[in-house]
Amino acid sequence: MFIPDISGRSGPKYLALADAFAEAIESSELKAQTKLPPQRILSYRLGVTVGTVTRAYQELEHRGLVSPKVGSGTYVKDRQSETRTFYHPVSSKHGIDLAICRPLLINQQQHLSRTLQDLSLEPIAQRAVLDYCSAEGLQGHNQTLQHWLGQRFNSDIDSRRLLWTYGGQHGLSVLIQALTRPKETILVEGLCYPEFLHSCQQSERKLVPIRLDEQGIIPEDLELHCQRHKPRLLYLTPAIQNPTGVCLSDSRRLRVIEICRRHQVLIIEDDVLYCPPAHRRTPLVAIAPDITLFVGSFSKYFSGGLRVGYLIMPLSLSLPMQKSLRASCMHVSPLMIDLVCRWLTNGAMDAVDQEIDTELKARHRILQQIFSGAGQGAVPGFNVWLPLPEPLSGQPLSRQLQQEEVHVREAEMFAVDHYPVPAAIRISLTGPTSRSQLKTGLEIIQAHIESASEQSL
């Protein structure tokens, strides 16, 4: 009998219980036609009222995940219905995906449903979001983003410095095309976000790695390469370094800004990865707005399918940014932006932020149970950088794990040019859709590491 774990979940208990069952169903931990526990037994086992269980089962039925049978109980619906087949990905990984970095879908579907209902009653808004608009966007959308960012960064930001994008990756491409030309040099962290590397390679930009330590990029190495290569841009992930999870220290932030300003280097501050509220710091763009281009996105903070992001840029660069945006997509869908703005103003974005933070803490507790001390010194975000003992290295271990349908990202994927590759893998704690699936994947990784260590003795 499946008894879900609702410890550490925020909100009403019936919703926490429904969410736990939903995760188990979505991950196929609970198969089609499985009977849910009798309500009285479940209420006793979890220490909640029967009414709480009843409401949870009604919520699951409302979501279309279960169906009651009179005199028999409540059963998981058949997952192979026509609707689910229609929306099934063309290609998907089998097994436990600890490679993909994504926010878990908790209550986002309910927010989407309510917001679409609200929009359906507003004909003026409907017409506006269905029409063409300029690259600058719609006035109300920009004012909403300006107000939200002003509160988030405790800084007054001119709305003319803002530009909507199709997520963070699109924002990075817009910046590369607007500010550099083929063969020009971009400085990057020695271990770097792979898709940024691919984007630069596709557009024939030269990448030069800067050395990293436990505080982020090393200023002395940055100074050396600024003198040697005369770069136009420096690409950074200062809030949570991807893949190591290190946060650029305050002293390093000021030193990096000083070096870049002196050498006339613009800073791309990639702040796309989810950062827990307790670990958020003042971004570089609030300290040095004249040389910083900030890339933000709601994909990791709300849902991966949203694909809405934004740029904060020096006002002097607004025209080339708009030209680059128009060249890539003309303008970002005002319909998608309108949904985001409604969530920013009605509290949905903040609510999901807290829900993600709560679930993330629970998943880090599971990590510590299996890998005590893992991620020490890093920001406890979606990803964990796991150094490997000798004789293991990232790529061979990744291939071994794939044979058991456990997917991770090896250090080799992040190394720039000839930068030394550490023996490590990156694990995404939010890739699995359930906690039990995460625990199973981590235990498989632990078993492989222990086996390799024993063989080396």
C-alpha positions in Angstrom: 0.0 0.0 0.0 1.4 3.4 -1.1 1.5 5.9 1.8 2.8 9.3 0.6 5.2 11.5 2.5 3.7 15.0 3.1 6.3 16.2 5.6 7.8 19.6 4.8 5.0 20.6 2.4 3.5 24.0 2.8 -0.2 25.0 2.5 -3.4 23.1 3.4 -2.8 19.4 4.3 -5.4 18.2 1.7 -3.4 20.0 -1.1 -0.1 18.7 0.2 -1.6 15.2 0.2 -3.0 15.6 -3.3 0.3 17.0 -4.6 2.2 14.0 -3.1 -0.1 11.6 -4.9 0.1 13.6 -8.1 3.9 13.4 -8.1 3.7 9.6 -7.6 1.2 9.3 -10.5 3.2 11.5 -12.8 6.4 9.6 -12.2 4.5 6.3 -12.7 5.3 5.2 -9.2 1.6 4.7 -9.0 0.5 2.8 -12.1 -2.8 3.0 -13.9 -5.7 1.2 -12.2 -3.8 1.2 -8.8 -6.3 1.5 -5.9 -5.5 4.4 -3.5 -5.5 3.5 0.2 -8.9 3.5 2.0 -9.5 6.9 3.4 -9.8 5.8 7.0 -6.6 3.8 6.9 -4.7 6.7 5.2 -6.0 9.3 7.7 -4.8 7.1 10.6 -1.4 6.5 9.0 -0.8 10.2 8.3 -2.4 11.6 11.4 -5.0 13.7 9.5 -8.8 13.7 9.5 -10.8 11.6 7.1 -12.2 14.9 5.8 -8.7 15.9 4.8 -8.2 12.7 2.8 -11.6 13.1 1.2 -10.8 16.6 0.0 -7.4 15.4 -1.3 -9.1 12.6 -3.3 -11.6 15.1 -4.7 -8.8 17.4 -5.7 -7.1 14.5 -7.5 -10.3 13.7 -9.3 -10.7 17.4 -10.3 -7.2 17.2 -11.8 -8.2 14.2 -13.8 -5.7 11.8 -12.2 -8.1 9.4 -10.4 -11.7 8.2 -10.6 -13.9 6.8 -7.8 -15.8 3.5 -8.3 -18.9 3.2 -6.1 -18.5 0.5 -3.5 -14.9 -0.2 -4.5 -12.6 2.8 -3.9 -10.6 5.4 -5.8 -8.3 4.3 -8.6 -5.5 5.9 -10.7 -6.9 6.7 -14.2 -5.5 5.0 -17.3 -2.5 7.0 -18.4 -2.8 5.9 -22.0 -5.9 7.9 -22.8 -6.1 9.8 -26.1 -5.5 13.1 -24.4 -2.3 12.0 -22.7 -1.0 10.4 -25.9 -1.6 13.6 -27.8 0.5 15.6 -25.3 3.2 12.9 -24.8 6.7 14.1 -25.8 8.0 13.0 -29.2 11.2 11.8 -27.4 11.8 11.3 -23.7 14.3 9.7 -21.4 13.5 6.5 -19.7 14.5 6.0 -16.1 15.5 8.6 -13.5 16.6 11.9 -15.0 19.1 13.7 -12.7 20.5 15.7 -15.7 17.6 18.0 -16.4 17.3 21.2 -14.3 13.7 22.2 -14.0 11.2 23.5 -11.5 8.7 21.0 -10.2 5.1 21.6 -11.2 3.3 22.0 -7.9 0.3 24.4 -8.2 1.2 26.1 -11.4 -1.6 24.3 -13.3 -4.2 25.8 -11.0 -2.7 29.3 -11.5 -2.8 28.8 -15.2 -6.4 27.7 -15.2 -7.5 30.6 -13.1 -5.6 33.2 -15.1 -6.9 31.9 -18.4 -10.4 32.2 -17.0 -9.8 35.8 -16.0 -8.4 36.6 -19.4 -11.4 35.1 -21.1 -13.6 37.8 -19.5 -11.4 40.7 -20.7 -12.0 41.5 -24.4 -9.7 44.5 -24.5 -6.8 42.4 -23.1 -7.6 39.6 -25.5 -7.4 41.9 -28.5 -4.1 43.4 -27.3 -2.3 40.1 -26.7 -3.5 38.7 -30.0 -2.1 41.6 -32.1 1.3 42.5 -33.4 3.4 44.8 -31.1 6.8 46.4 -31.3 10.0 45.0 -29.9 9.6 47.4 -26.9 6.5 45.5 -25.8 3.3 46.8 -24.2 3.3 49.7 -21.7 1.5 47.9 -18.9 3.7 44.8 -19.2 6.9 46.8 -19.0 5.6 48.8 -16.0 4.6 45.6 -14.2 8.1 44.1 -14.8 9.7 47.4 -13.7 7.7 47.5 -10.5 8.5 43.8 -9.7 12.2 44.2 -10.4 12.3 47.4 -8.3 11.0 45.6 -5.3 13.2 42.5 -5.9 16.4 44.4 -6.3 15.5 47.4 -4.2 16.6 49.6 -7.1 14.8 52.0 -9.4 15.1 50.6 -13.0 14.1 52.7 -16.0 11.5 50.8 -18.0 13.4 51.7 -21.2 16.3 49.5 -20.0 14.0 46.4 -20.1 13.4 44.0 -22.9 11.3 40.8 -23.0 12.8 37.6 -24.4 11.8 34.0 -25.0 13.6 32.8 -21.9 17.2 33.1 -20.8 18.8 31.2 -23.7 17.2 33.5 -26.2 18.3 36.5 -24.2 21.9 35.3 -24.3 21.7 34.8 -28.1 20.3 38.4 -28.5 23.3 39.7 -26.5 25.9 37.8 -28.5 24.5 38.9 -31.8 24.1 42.5 -30.8 27.4 43.1 -29.1 30.0 40.9 -30.8 31.1 39.8 -34.2 32.6 36.5 -35.5 36.1 35.7 -34.1 35.7 38.2 -31.3 36.6 37.1 -27.8 34.2 36.4 -24.9 35.6 35.6 -21.5 33.7 32.8 -19.6 34.0 30.8 -16.4 36.3 27.8 -17.0 33.3 25.5 -16.2 30.4 27.0 -18.0 26.7 26.5 -19.0 26.9 24.2 -22.1 24.2 25.9 -24.1 26.0 29.3 -23.9 29.1 27.5 -25.2 27.1 26.0 -28.1 25.6 29.4 -29.0 29.0 31.0 -29.1 30.5 28.2 -31.2 27.6 28.3 -33.7 28.1 32.1 -34.1 32.0 31.6 -34.3 32.8 33.6 -31.2 36.1 32.8 -29.5 35.8 31.6 -25.8 38.6 32.1 -23.3 38.2 30.4 -19.9 38.8 32.1 -16.6 40.0 30.0 -13.6 37.6 29.2 -10.8 38.0 28.5 -7.1 35.6 28.1 -4.2 34.7 31.8 -4.4 34.0 32.0 -8.1 36.2 33.4 -10.9 39.7 34.4 -9.8 40.2 38.2 -10.3 44.0 37.9 -11.1 43.2 35.5 -14.0 40.5 37.8 -15.2 42.9 40.7 -15.2 45.5 38.7 -17.1 43.0 37.7 -19.9 41.6 41.2 -20.1 45.1 42.5 -20.8 45.9 39.7 -23.2 42.7 39.4 -25.3 41.0 42.8 -25.1 37.6 41.1 -24.9 34.2 42.8 -25.4 32.2 40.6 -22.9 32.6 38.6 -19.7 29.9 36.0 -19.1 29.2 35.1 -15.5 26.7 33.2 -13.3 27.5 35.0 -10.0 24.4 34.0 -8.0 24.8 30.3 -8.5 27.7 29.2 -10.7 26.7 26.6 -13.2 27.6 23.8 -12.7 29.4 24.1 -9.3 26.8 26.1 -7.4 29.3 28.5 -5.9 28.2 32.0 -5.2 30.6 34.8 -6.2 31.7 36.4 -3.0 31.0 40.1 -2.2 34.7 41.1 -2.4 35.1 39.2 -5.7 32.0 41.0 -7.1 33.5 44.4 -6.5 36.9 43.3 -7.8 35.4 41.9 -11.0 33.4 45.1 -11.6 36.5 47.3 -11.1 38.6 45.2 -13.5 35.9 45.1 -16.2 35.2 48.8 -15.9 38.9 49.6 -16.2 39.3 47.4 -19.3 36.0 48.5 -20.8 34.5 45.0 -20.7 30.7 44.5 -20.5 29.4 41.9 -18.0 26.7 39.4 -18.9 25.1 38.5 -15.6 23.2 35.2 -16.1 20.7 34.9 -13.2 18.4 32.3 -14.8 19.0 29.5 -12.3 16.7 29.3 -9.3 18.2 30.8 -6.1 16.5 30.1 -2.8 15.2 33.3 -1.1 17.6 33.1 1.8 20.6 33.1 -0.5 19.7 36.0 -2.8 22.2 38.9 -3.0 22.3 42.3 -4.7 22.9 41.5 -8.4 25.8 43.1 -10.3 23.4 45.1 -12.4 22.3 47.0 -9.3 25.9 47.8 -8.4 27.3 48.5 -11.9 24.3 49.3 -14.2 26.5 51.0 -16.7 28.5 47.9 -17.7 26.2 45.0 -16.8 23.6 43.2 -18.9 21.3 41.1 -16.7 19.6 38.0 -18.1 16.6 36.8 -16.1 13.9 34.2 -16.8 10.7 32.8 -15.3 11.4 29.3 -16.6 13.2 28.1 -13.5 11.1 30.2 -11.1 7.7 29.1 -12.4 7.6 26.5 -15.2 10.0 25.3 -17.8 7.4 25.5 -20.6 6.8 29.2 -20.0 9.9 30.4 -22.0 9.6 34.1 -21.0 12.6 36.0 -19.8 13.9 39.6 -19.8 17.1 41.7 -20.2 18.2 44.7 -18.1 20.7 46.7 -20.1 22.4 50.1 -20.0 20.2 52.6 -21.7 22.8 53.4 -24.3 22.5 49.8 -25.6 18.7 49.7 -25.9 18.7 50.3 -29.7 21.1 47.6 -30.7 19.3 45.2 -28.3 15.9 45.9 -29.9 17.4 45.4 -33.4 18.9 42.1 -32.4 15.6 41.0 -30.9 13.6 41.9 -34.0 16.2 40.0 -36.1 15.6 36.8 -34.1 11.8 36.9 -33.4 10.3 40.3 -34.2 8.8 40.5 -30.8 8.0 38.3 -27.8 4.4 36.9 -27.6 2.4 39.4 -25.6 0.0 36.6 -24.7 2.8 34.8 -22.8 4.0 38.0 -21.2 0.5 38.9 -20.1 0.2 35.6 -18.2 3.5 36.3 -16.4 2.5 39.9 -15.5 -0.8 38.6 -14.0 1.2 36.1 -11.9 3.5 38.8 -10.8 0.7 41.0 -9.6 -1.8 38.5 -8.2 0.8 36.7 -5.9 1.0 33.5 -7.9 4.7 34.0 -8.8 5.6 34.6 -5.1 3.5 31.6 -4.0 5.2 29.2 -6.4 8.6 30.6 -5.4 7.9 29.6 -1.8 6.5 26.2 -2.8 9.6 25.5 -4.8 11.8 26.6 -1.9 10.0 24.3 0.5 10.2 21.3 -1.8 13.9 22.0 -2.6 14.8 21.9 1.1 13.1 18.5 1.4 15.1 17.2 -1.5 18.4 18.5 -0.1 17.6 16.6 3.1 17.3 13.4 1.0 20.7 14.3 -0.6 22.3 14.7 2.8 21.0 11.4 4.0 22.8 9.6 1.2 25.7 12.0 0.5 26.5 13.7 3.8 28.3 17.0 3.2 27.5 17.1 -0.5 27.3 20.7 -1.9 28.9 22.1 1.2 29.8 25.8 0.6 27.6 26.0 -2.4 24.1 27.6 -2.8 21.5 24.8 -2.2 19.8 25.2 -5.6 18.4 22.7 -8.1 21.8 21.3 -8.9 24.6 19.7 -6.8 28.2 19.4 -7.9 29.5 16.0 -6.8 33.3 15.5 -6.8 34.3 11.9 -7.4 36.9 9.8 -5.6 39.7 8.2 -7.5 39.8 6.3 -9.8 36.4 7.6 -11.0 35.8 10.4 -13.5 32.7 12.0 -14.8 32.3 10.6 -18.3 32.8 6.9 -17.5 30.6 7.0 -14.5 27.9 8.8 -16.5 28.0 5.9 -19.1 27.7 3.3 -16.4 24.7 5.0 -14.8 23.0 5.3 -18.2 23.0 1.5 -18.4 20.8 1.5 -15.3 18.7 4.4 -16.8 20.0 7.0 -14.4 21.0 10.2 -16.2 23.5 12.8 -14.9 25.8 15.5 -16.4 29.5 14.8 -16.4 32.1 17.6 -15.8 33.3 17.2 -19.4 30.1 18.8 -20.7 31.0 22.1 -18.9 34.7 22.5 -19.5 35.7 25.3 -21.9 38.4 24.6 -24.5 41.4 23.0 -22.7 40.3 24.0 -19.2 41.3 21.2 -16.7 38.3 18.8 -16.2 37.7 17.9 -12.6 36.5 14.4 -11.7 32.9 15.3 -10.9 29.2 15.0 -12.0 26.3 17.5 -11.8 23.1 16.1 -10.3 19.8 17.9 -10.6 17.6 17.3 -7.5 14.5 18.5 -9.3 14.8 16.3 -12.4 12.9 13.4 -10.8 9.2 14.2 -10.4 9.0 12.5 -7.0 11.1 12.3 -3.8 11.2 8.5 -3.8 12.5 8.5 -7.4 15.2 11.0 -6.4 16.2 8.8 -3.5 16.4 5.7 -5.7 18.6 7.6 -8.2 21.0 8.9 -5.6 21.3 5.4 -4.0 22.3 4.0 -7.4 25.0 6.6 -7.8 26.2 6.0 -4.3 26.4 2.2 -5.0 28.6 2.8 -8.1 30.9 5.2 -6.2 31.3 2.8 -3.3 31.9 -0.1 -5.7 34.6 1.8 -7.6 36.3 2.8 -4.3 36.4 -0.7 -3.0 37.9 -2.0 -6.2 40.7 0.6 -6.1 41.8 -0.6 -2.6 
